[in-house]
């Protein structure tokens, strides 16, 4: 459905998207994830037809709609956009907003599609209300219904939950995913929030400084990151220093560990390996002690920041069951339990 091939975008000779390639199959939901200013929204605007590619090509279905010679207008691309500020027409009712893009259809067909979508987004009976009478989450559902009404080939979502509170964001993300899957709609979202990306997308691209670093599913991004940026951006965790040993072992402040065969470091190489909060196990029988630097109660668990009692004084995070209740400056035993080490060399 979507093939962005070695695409770049530049503003006044400043490259903001550099050689990005992504593909989406029909019915697939993708997400571009990254910090502000990384270029993800510029890609969305280029796909929508609001920006021109400075190099590369954009193919929708099997038609080139943008390259250095072709620029199909936005209105001719069968691409719909849901903006972060909803962009609903305040003077129109919910029904009129949803049917706005269906002006070429007969009234009976418009009415049928509108009622169908209202049921799908959970707003049946709201057709005569105006946007100011709706909550933020309800307005976003109307914006989604309006975008989906003409059955676009591709739906683009620009930070669609950014103005909503955290609890509503999570619920709405799951609901919208179900709606898109029900309609078999191909969609691409941009966000800086990894949890929105995990809740919504089948495939996620992590971006930094205009480049796409990894395009994969959530599992691979978390467990098999291609570089240190992806590893640190996805999930929580800290990097501990280590040194490569003979027989594919590494030595660290938390002990010695064997690497999988995918790694091959020169003996003596300086390394860093990723330790996530669930890798550090609370263990009263362990001789490895750590001191509580800070703590965050999270109901069933407490997230501890711990200082290792070694010369380096490195800190790690530990997600422990909340019945292990320790105060700041207390010490308790820990052990490392990592099924798959994520290791990067720090030697230049």
N, C-alpha and C positions, 0 to 999 in steps of 0.2 A: 504493500500500500504506500509506504513512504521509503524513499531511498535518498538520503543526503550523502553525497559522494565528494569527499575531499573539499568541503565547503569552507570558505573564509568570508568574513565580513569586516569591512574597514570603514571608519568614519574619519574623513579628512586625512587620509593616508595612515591613520593609526589602526592597526589590526586588532580587533576585539574578539574575533573568532578565527582560530587558526587551524585549518586543515582537519575539519571535523567530519567524520563519517558515521552515520547511524542508519539502521534499517528497522522498520516496523511492519509486521505482517498484519493482514486484515483481522480486526477484532482484538489486536494486542494493545495493551496500555503501557506506554513508556514514560519515563520521567528523566529530566535533566536536573541533577542535584549539585548544588555547590554554593559557596559563599557569595554575597553581593558583589557585583562587578566582575564575575567570572566569565560572562558572555552568554549565559543560558537564555536570557530574555531576548538577546539579539538573534539567536538561532530561531526562537519562536517567531519573532517578527519577520525574519527572512522567509520562513515556511509559509506564514500567513500572506506574504506578498507586500508587507510594509517596508521592507528593506531589500536592497539589491545585493546579490552575491558578488564579491570582488574576484573570487575564483571558485572552481568546483561547480557542481550541478545539484539540482533538486528535482527528483522524479516522483510524481504522484501517480499511483497505479503504474502505467507504463509510458507516461507522457512527461517530457521535460518541461517544467513550468518556470525554471529559473536557471540560468548560467550566465556566462559573460556576454552572450549574444541574445538570449531570450529572457523576457520578463512578462509572464502572463499576469494580467491584473488580478488583484486580490479577489474581486467579486466573481471572477471566472474560474476559480480554483476548487470550488466545492469544499472549502475549508472554513470551519466556524471557530470563533474564539470566545472563551469565557474569561472576562477580565477580573482582576482582583477587586475592583470597586463595583462589580456587578453591571454597571452601565445600563441599568433599566431605565425606560422612559417614565418619568414620574407622573406625567399627565395621562398615561394609559393604564387600563386595568391589567390584571394578571393575564387574562385571556387575550387581550389586545397585544400585550408584550410578546406572548408566546407565538401568536400567529403573525407577527409583524413581517417575518421573512417569507410568508406563504401567500403573498398578495396575488400571485398568478394562479392559485388554485381556486376551485369552486368553494363556495361558502360551506357547503355540507362537509366537504373533505377537510377544510380547515378546522371546523368545529370538532370533527371526529378525532383528528390528530391532537388537537389541544386537550380534549378530555382524556385521551389515551395517555398523554404525557403527564397531566395533572395527577392521574391515578398512580403513574409510575414513580413520580417524585414525592408522593404522599401529600399532595395539596388539593385533592378533589374537594370542591365546595368553596375554594378560594378564588374562583375565576373573576369575580366582580370586585375584588379588593384592589387597592392601589399599593404601589411599593412601600409608601410610608406607613402603611398599616401592617406590614410584615416584619418579623424579626430578621436579623442578619442571615441566619441559616436558611430561613424561608426565601429570602431574596436571592440567595445563591442558588437554591433549587429552581427558582423561576428562571434565572439566567441560564442555568443548564438546560432546562426544558426549551427555552427559546433557541438556544444554539443547536439543539438536537432536532428541532421541529422539521427542518427541511431535509433531514437525513444526510448530513455531510459525509464526504469520504473520510475526512479527518477532523477531529475535534482537538483544539489546542486550549489548554488551561493555564493561565498566567497567575501563579501564586494564588490559587482560588480560595484558600482558607486563611490567608494572612490576617484578615481583619476580624476573625472569630476567636473566641476564647478556646483554651487548649482542649477542654473536654468535648466541646461541640465540634472542634476540628477533627478529632479522632472518629467520632460517630459519623459525621458527615462524609469523611473520606471513605469509610467502609460502605456507606449507603450509595455514594456516587459510583464507586467501583461496581457494585451490584447492578446499578442502573445501566452503566455502560456495557457490562457483560450481557445483560438482558437484551439490549438493542444491538449487540455485536458491533459496537462502535469502536473504531480505531482512534486512540487518543494519545496525545503527548502533553505532559504537564511539566512545568518548571516550579521548583521550590528550593528553599534553603534548609528545609526541615526534613531530616532523614526519616522520621517516624511517619510523616505524611507520605513520603516516597514508598516506604515499606507497606503501608496500608493500601496504597492505590495501585502500584505498578507491577507489571510482570517482568519488566526489564528496566534497569536504572543505569544512567550514565553519570559518573562523577566528573565534574569539571573544575578546573583551576586555571586562572590567568589565560582564558580563551581557548584552552586545550581540553579535549576529552581524554581523560586518563584511563577510564575503564568503563566498558559497556557490558553489563552482565546482570544476573539476578541478585537478589538481596543476599542469598546464602554465600555466593562467591565473593561478593564485595566484603562481607564480614569475615569469612574464613580464609579467603584466598586473594587478598588485596595485592595489586600489582606493584605498589610502591608505598612509601611511608606516608605520603599525604592521604591516600585513600584509607590506609590502615588507621590513621589518627582521626580522620573525618567521620568514618563510619563506626558508630558505637563509642563506648567509653573505654579508656585504657591508658596505660603509661608504657614507655619504652625503658627497659632495663639494659644496662651495659653488660656485655659478655665478651669472651675471647674464644676463638676457635681452637679446639684441641685435636689431637690425633684421633683416628677412627670415627670421624664425623661427630664428635662430641663438642659441646660448648660448656664453658665454665662461667658461672655468675655468682652474685651474692646470695642467690637462693639455691645454689647447688649446681651439679653437673647434669646435663641432659643430652640425650641422643637426638640428632637431627634425622629427618627423613631423607631418602635418597635423592630427592629433588634439589637438595642443597649440597654445595661443594665449595667450601671455603679453605683458603690456604691456612695452615696451622699458624696460630699467632695473630690472625686477622682480628681487628676490632669490630665488634658486632653490636647490634641492638635487637632485642626481641620484645614482641608485644605481649603485655600481660593485661588481660581484661579483669574486671571485678569478680566475675564468676570463676576465674582461674585460681584465685586465692581462697583457700579453704580454711575456715576457723577450725583449729585442731589443738585442744588443750594438751594433748600428749606430745606435741611437737617441741623440739628443742630450739626451733627458729622462732624468735620472739620479735614482735613489732609493737610500736607505741602508737596509740590513737592520737592523731593530729587534729582531726575533725570528724564529725559524724552527721549523717542525715537520715532521720527516721522515715521509713517509707512503708509503714504498715507491716506487712509480713516479713520485710527485710530491713536491715540498717546498712546504709552505704558508708563504710569507714574509709577514711584516708589514713594510711599507716606509714610510719617511718621505720624502715628496716634498721635493726641495731647492728650496723656494720659501719666501717669507716666512711663509705660514700654517703651514708644517710639518705639514700634514695627512698622515695615514697611510692607506694602502690595503693590501689583501690581494692577493697574487699566487700563483696555483697554477702552478708552473713544473715542467717535467720534471726529475727528480732528478739528471740528469747536469749540470745547471746548479747546481753546489754552491757556495754562497757562505756565508761566515761572518758573524756579527753585526758590524755597523759597516762591512762592505764595501759598495761602491757598484756598481750595474749599471744598464744602460739598459733602459727600458720604453717601451711604447706602449699606447695604449688601443684596444681593438677591441670595440666594442659594436654589435650589430646593431639593437637597439631600446632607446633611452634611456627610462628610467623617471624622470620628473621631477616634483617637487612644489614649489609656491610656499611660501616662508617669510615672505612679507609678510602681515601681519595685516590 
